[in-house]
């Protein structure tokens, strides 16, 4: 089974292509530090790292720089091209980093990947159109005693449905009219913070320092477009993800939630070893 097709699917790779134009050494270091902090490690030397939905390729690059042997794949051809470009820039002809196109919903493809020390999929599985299926299919990829690091959109009682409508509308509109959605969303997402920064005499401080504030090296504008346009779109409460994986033999090692609000909840889980 391949990734579910959708006429409304957001062009994630096109957005990541533009992100690569502003990628700096500082952003890469921030990505490295976020991996180190969440995984509670100083190095990934000797580890096998699978990046599911590699997107821009930033976190594949970060893992490789930390010493891991990396395999990156993405459903979106432009995202594959972005990851390949980062490999070309920083690790050309490197046998310890492979990049290819693939779907997390393709069981046959996944079976050929084997098992990994770290399986990483940040903000990806909720965009497949079959989130719970994807969450289940990644399990065999994690070796016993290995680590699963995922981030999933937080479910909100009312706003999840509102944002689903926003995302559908964005993708239905011609490109030249998408500002009709982006404009109000920008005000909704950034208006109060921008006013706060102006009042305290630091205009656009949060926007300009977004990469450092989020500790992941990302771009405020690119993340905003990704959020507004990112469809298919599903979400889950943190306890739902915890219970799902706990029932399947995983233990929670680390977690960061968005406090019940807008954003992703992050989970680092360890697959139990056989007794």
N, C-alpha and C positions, 0 to 999 in steps of 0.2 A: 504494500500500500504506500502510495506516495503522499506527499504533503497535500492537504486539501486545497484545491484551486478555488479562486474567488475573483470575480471581476472587480471586486472592490479592494483587492489586496494592495496595501501600501507598498510603495517602491523603497524599501528600506535601504537597498544598496545605493540608490541614487543619493540619498541623504548622507550615507557614510562616505561616498566619494567626495562630497564637499567638505566633510569633516577632516579628511586627510590633508586638505590644503592648509589647515591651521594646526596640524599636529606638531608639537614641539617636544624637546627633550624633557621639559618639566612635566608635561602631560603624561609622558611615558613613565617617568619616575613615580608620579602619583598613582598610576595604574598598578605599578609594581608594589608600591606600599600598601595599596588596598588589598591585594592578594595576600601579602605577608600578614597583614593585620587580621583578616578574616580567617585565614588558614592557620594562624599562629605559628608561622615558620619564618626563618630567615632566608632560606634557600629552597629551591625545588630540584636541586642537583640529584640526579638518579631517579627522578619521578617521571612517570608517563602521564601526560596531561591531554585530555580530550576536550576540545572546545566545540560545543554544539551550538551552531548558529553564531559563527565567529564575527559576523557584522563587519565592522571596520578593520578587524584584525588586531586591535590594540591590545586586548588581553591575551591573545595568542603570543604576540610579541613580548608582552610583559613576562609571561610564563617562560618563554624561551630564554629571555635575558636572565631569568632567575635560575636557569640551568635545566629546565625540564625538556624532555623529548615530547614534541607537540604534534598533534594531529588536529587540523582545523577543517570543519566543513560547514556549509550553509546551503539552504535551499535556493537563495536568491543569487543568480549569476553575477550581478554587480557587487554583491557582498563578497563573493568568492574572489572577484577581481581585486577588491580593496585589500583583502587579506594577502593575496598573492603579491600585491604591490609592496606591502610592508615587508614581506619576506624578501623580496628583491632588493629593497633599500638596505635592510639591516642584516639579513642572513642569506645572501645569495648562494645558490648551490649547496645549501645546508641539508644533509641527509636526515638530520634530526628534527626537521619541521616539514610536514607534508600538508598540502592544502588541496581540497577538492570539493566538488559540488555533491550534495547528498541531502536526504530528508530524514528527519528524526522520526517520521511516521512510516518509513520504509523498513520493514522488519528484516528483509533479506540483506539490505545494506548494513544495518546495525549488527547483524550476526557476524558479518565479515570483519568487523572492527576489533573483536576480541574484548578484553577487559583492561581497565586503566586504574592507575593509582588515584587520579583526580579527574572527575568528570565535572566540567564547568558549563553552565548554561544560564547566563544572566539576562533576564528580561526577554526570553525567547519563546519558551514553551507555551505561554499564553497567547502567542500570535500564530499558532499552527492551525487553528480552527478545530482542534481536538485536544485541548489541554490535558485532560485527565488520561487520555490514551498515551500522550507523549510523556507525561510524568511516570507512567508505568513502564513504558518501553525503554527508558534510560536505565532502569534498575540493573538489568544484566550486564551493562557496560561497566559497572563499578565492581572492582574485585572485592573479595571478602577482606574486611579491614580497610578498604579504600574509602575515599571521600567524594561526596556529591555536594556541589556548591551551586545552588540555584537561586534565582530571584523571580518572584511572581507578583503580579499586580494585586494590591490589596482590594478586597471587595468592600464596597460601601453600599449601604441599604438603598439609597436613592441615587447618589451620584454615579455609580457604576452604569446604571441605565442611561443617565444623561450623557455621559461620555461615550457610551456606545453609539448613541444617536449622532453625537458630534463627529465621531470618527467615520461613520458611514456617510454622513453628509459631505465631509471633506473629500472623501475618495470618489463620491458621485459627481462633484463639481468639476467643470473644466479647470485646468491649471490656472488660467487667468482670473478665475473667480474665487479661488480658495482663500484669498485674503478676507472674504466675508465670514469665514470660520476662524481663521488664524487671528484676526484683529481682536474680536471679543475674547477668544481664548487667552491671548496674550495679556489682556487686561485682567481677566479672571485669575490667571496663574501668577502674574507678576505685579499687578497694580498696587496692592497694599504694601508689598515689600519695597517697591520703587518709591512710593510716597514716604515710607518710613526712612529710607536712606536719604531722601531729599531733606526731610525735617531735621535729621541729625547732621546735616552738612556733608554727607558723603554720597553725592549723586551716583546712582547706578552701581554702588559698591558690590552688592550681592551678585548682580549680573556680571560685572567685570571679574569677580573672583569666584565664579561658579565652579571652575575646575578644582580649586583648592577646597571650597566649602563641601562639595560632594565627595571629595577625596578619591575620585575615580578618573580625573583628568579629562572629563567630558566638556562639551560645549553647551552653553545655555541655549543658544538658538537652535542648534541641531537636535538637542534633547527635547526642546519644546515642539519642534516640527514632528519629531518621532512620536511624541506623546499625542499630539492632536491628530496625526494621520494614521497612527499605528493600528491597523486592522488586518485580519481578524483580531478580536479582543475578548479575552476572558479574564476572570479574576477569582481569587479565593481568599478566605479568611486565614490568618496564620495558623489557627488551631486545626483547620481542615488539612492543610499541608502536613502539619506535624502528625496528626492522627493517621493520615494516608501512609506516610513512610514508616512510622512506628509499627504499624500493623504488618509491614513488609520487611521487618528486620533491621531498621535503621535507628540509630541513636542520634539525638540532636547534640551537636558540639558547640555551635555558635548560632546566634540569630540576631538580626537587627530588624525591627519593625518600623513602620512609618506612623506609629501611634494611632492607628485607626483611620488615618486620613488618606490623602492622595499620594500614590507612589508605589514602590515595590517593597515587599518584605523579603529579606535575605535569609537563607538557611544554609548552614554547613552541617552535613549529616555524615555519619560513619556507618558503613554497612557491617553488620555483625559477622563475626567469624563463626564457623561451625564448631560445636563443642566436641 
